[in-house]
Amino acid sequence: MIMTSRLRKFALAAHITLAVGWIGAVAGYIALDVAAATSQDAQTLRAAYLAMEVIAWYVIVPLALASLLSGLVMSVGTKWGLFRHYWVLISLLLTIIATVVLVVETQTISHFADIAADPTTSGDDLGALGSTLVHSAGGTVVLLVILVLNVYKPRGMTRYGWRKQQEERRNKEFG
Ligand code: HEM
């Protein structure tokens, strides 16, 4: 199921756009998260929480799922494989963990947004809500680690990867 060179280029462009877009979307989210954590102003807090929910649900979650999916396509559709190289396996694992944490976190974000949407809540109520900064900043670090891993592609094959490579060499020699 190895992709042709042209198809691979196209899929890679899509994968990079989606995955790096994920990081960019989180950067935008963090700006609002910082406002939510530091502002005392009711209007600013209300606007920040409502916008955070929209960005999380309609931009960040779709980009996370699309990064995971396109990463799977890039692995299965190229010589890299999904289980042959440690960098691919670690990327897969970290992306799954980041996505799960994100989806769980959307519950908190929606809870904050529900309170912000209620016009009877005061500035003090909103100020007491807190932020999701630990998750958004921590998530960014994890995404950057994946990015660097994917660009450097450090050597290091799994046992399965070694076995497959031996098999393929043997098939080339005798097949
Ligand atoms: C936040 C998540 C991710 C980011 C930021 C990311 C970023 C990137 C980038 C920038 C490249 C291009 C590197 C280059 O060719 O120089 C790349 C390639 C690649 N990524 Fe990802 N990636 C992510 C998730 C994943 C996942 C989950 C997988 C595997 C399941 C994966 C598998 C691959 C593979 C196999 C390539 C190489 C494709 C090729 O050279 O044909 N990526 N990724």
Residues whose N, C-alpha, C, O or C-beta is under 5 A from the ligand:
A	BS01	HEM	I16 A19 V20 S67 L68 G71 L72 M74 S75 T78 W80 V88 S91 L92 T95 L143 I146 L147 N150 V151
